[in-house]
């Protein structure tokens, strides 16, 4: 299965949905952006993450699928950490009933923990989220289109590694590279190197998904 979902196996509860058909999920992100893990080479001062934007939605909405071009909102989050334009895009999609719920967190340090909660239902069983790895040229962590309800069963709890993702909008090679707009804009993909350092097996954070 080749999708922009950063998980291979999920275990779903055998208990059916509640009569309301609506569930609340807590999404807890634990940062793993620290020198002892990521290595001293190129490591920046003040490692942190931008506010998390978490969204529940239907299959018509896509936050940042691989091999596509980032929207302006995703570009702004990836390059500056500012979620303002992305929230505008989310609200527009919500008015068209493609999104059920969304929530943002505060910024957090590279090894801190934050949580957000979103509601899902049968028509909106997908969760996506995004946060900038900061400082960086255009690198983020997140998930795209994680389905938490399948055939009337729901995901109970799961922990997932969050690897670095390149938004394809800036060509900088290390965390503190000067702005180098990618022309033409590149496609979203996994990030495998910071300068000459290979990082493909090192998560920048961990995500715990749990039904409340």
Residue pairs with C-beta under 8 A, 6 or more apart in sequence:
3 65
3 144
3 145
4 62
4 64
4 65
4 66
4 144
4 145
4 188
5 143
5 144
5 145
5 146
5 147
6 143
6 144
6 160
6 161
6 162
6 163
7 143
7 146
7 158
7 160
10 146
10 155
10 158
11 155
11 156
11 158
12 150
12 153
12 154
12 155
12 156
13 153
13 154
13 155
13 156
13 211
14 153
15 153
15 154
16 152
16 153
17 23
17 122
17 149
17 152
17 153
17 154
21 121
21 122
22 119
22 120
22 121
23 119
23 120
23 121
23 148
23 149
23 154
23 211
23 212
24 117
24 118
24 119
24 120
24 211
24 212
25 56
25 117
25 118
25 119
25 120
25 127
25 148
25 209
25 210
25 211
25 212
26 115
26 116
26 117
26 208
26 209
26 210
26 212
27 52
27 54
27 115
27 116
27 117
27 118
27 127
27 129
27 207
27 208
27 209
28 113
28 114
28 115
28 207
28 208
28 210
29 49
29 52
29 105
29 108
29 113
29 114
29 115
29 129
29 131
29 141
29 162
29 205
29 206
29 207
30 111
30 112
30 113
30 205
30 206
30 207
30 208
31 48
31 49
31 108
31 109
31 110
31 111
31 112
31 113
31 204
31 205
32 38
32 110
32 111
32 202
32 203
32 204
32 205
32 206
33 47
33 48
33 49
33 110
33 111
33 133
33 204
33 205
34 47
34 110
34 111
35 43
35 47
37 202
38 194
38 199
38 202
38 204
39 197
41 194
41 195
41 196
41 197
42 174
42 175
42 176
42 194
42 195
42 197
43 175
44 135
44 175
44 176
46 135
47 109
47 110
47 134
47 135
48 107
48 108
48 109
48 110
48 134
49 107
49 108
49 109
49 110
49 131
49 132
49 133
49 134
49 141
49 205
50 77
50 80
50 81
50 82
50 83
50 107
50 131
50 132
50 134
51 81
51 83
51 104
51 105
51 106
51 107
51 131
52 104
52 105
52 114
52 116
52 129
52 130
52 131
53 77
53 83
53 86
53 87
53 90
53 102
53 103
53 104
53 129
53 130
53 131
54 102
54 103
54 104
54 105
54 116
54 118
54 127
54 128
54 129
55 61
55 63
55 90
55 99
55 101
55 102
55 118
55 127
55 128
55 129
56 99
56 100
56 101
56 102
56 118
56 119
56 120
56 124
56 126
56 127
57 93
57 98
57 99
57 100
57 124
57 126
57 127
57 128
58 97
58 98
58 99
58 100
58 123
58 124
58 125
58 126
59 126
59 145
60 98
61 93
61 98
61 99
61 126
61 128
62 68
62 128
62 144
62 145
63 74
63 128
63 129
63 130
63 142
63 144
63 145
64 70
64 71
64 74
64 128
64 130
64 140
64 142
64 144
64 165
64 167
64 188
65 144
65 145
65 188
66 144
66 187
66 188
66 189
66 190
67 187
67 188
67 189
68 187
68 188
69 168
69 185
69 186
69 187
69 188
70 78
70 167
70 168
70 169
70 185
70 188
71 86
71 89
72 85
72 89
73 83
73 85
73 86
73 87
73 88
73 89
73 90
74 86
74 130
74 140
74 167
74 188
75 138
75 167
75 169
76 82
76 83
76 84
76 85
76 86
77 83
77 86
77 130
77 131
77 132
77 140
78 132
78 138
78 139
78 140
78 167
78 169
78 170
79 132
79 137
79 138
79 167
79 169
79 170
79 179
80 132
81 107
81 132
81 134
83 104
86 130
87 102
87 104
90 99
90 102
93 99
94 100
94 102
99 124
100 118
100 119
100 120
100 121
100 123
100 124
101 118
101 119
101 120
101 124
102 118
103 116
103 117
103 118
104 116
105 114
105 115
105 116
105 131
106 114
107 134
108 114
116 129
117 212
118 127
120 126
120 127
120 148
120 149
121 149
122 149
122 152
125 147
125 148
125 149
125 150
126 145
126 146
126 147
126 148
127 143
127 146
127 148
127 209
128 142
128 143
128 144
128 145
128 146
129 142
129 143
129 207
130 140
130 141
130 142
131 140
131 141
131 142
131 205
132 139
132 140
133 139
133 140
133 141
133 164
133 175
133 204
135 175
135 176
136 172
136 175
137 170
137 171
137 172
137 173
137 175
137 177
137 179
137 180
138 166
138 167
138 168
138 169
138 170
138 172
138 182
139 164
139 165
139 166
139 167
139 191
140 164
140 165
140 167
141 162
141 163
141 164
141 165
141 204
141 205
142 162
142 165
143 160
143 162
143 207
146 209
148 154
148 155
148 209
148 211
149 155
154 211
155 209
155 211
156 210
156 211
157 208
157 209
157 210
157 211
158 208
158 209
158 210
159 206
159 207
159 208
159 209
160 206
160 207
160 209
161 203
161 205
161 206
161 207
162 203
162 204
162 205
162 206
162 207
163 190
163 191
163 200
163 202
163 203
163 204
164 190
164 191
164 194
164 199
164 204
165 188
165 189
165 190
165 191
166 186
166 188
166 189
166 190
166 191
167 188
168 182
168 185
168 186
168 187
168 188
168 189
169 181
169 182
169 185
169 186
170 177
170 179
170 180
170 181
170 182
171 180
171 181
171 182
172 178
172 179
172 180
173 193
173 194
173 195
174 194
174 195
175 194
190 200
191 199
191 200
192 198
192 199
192 200
193 199
193 200
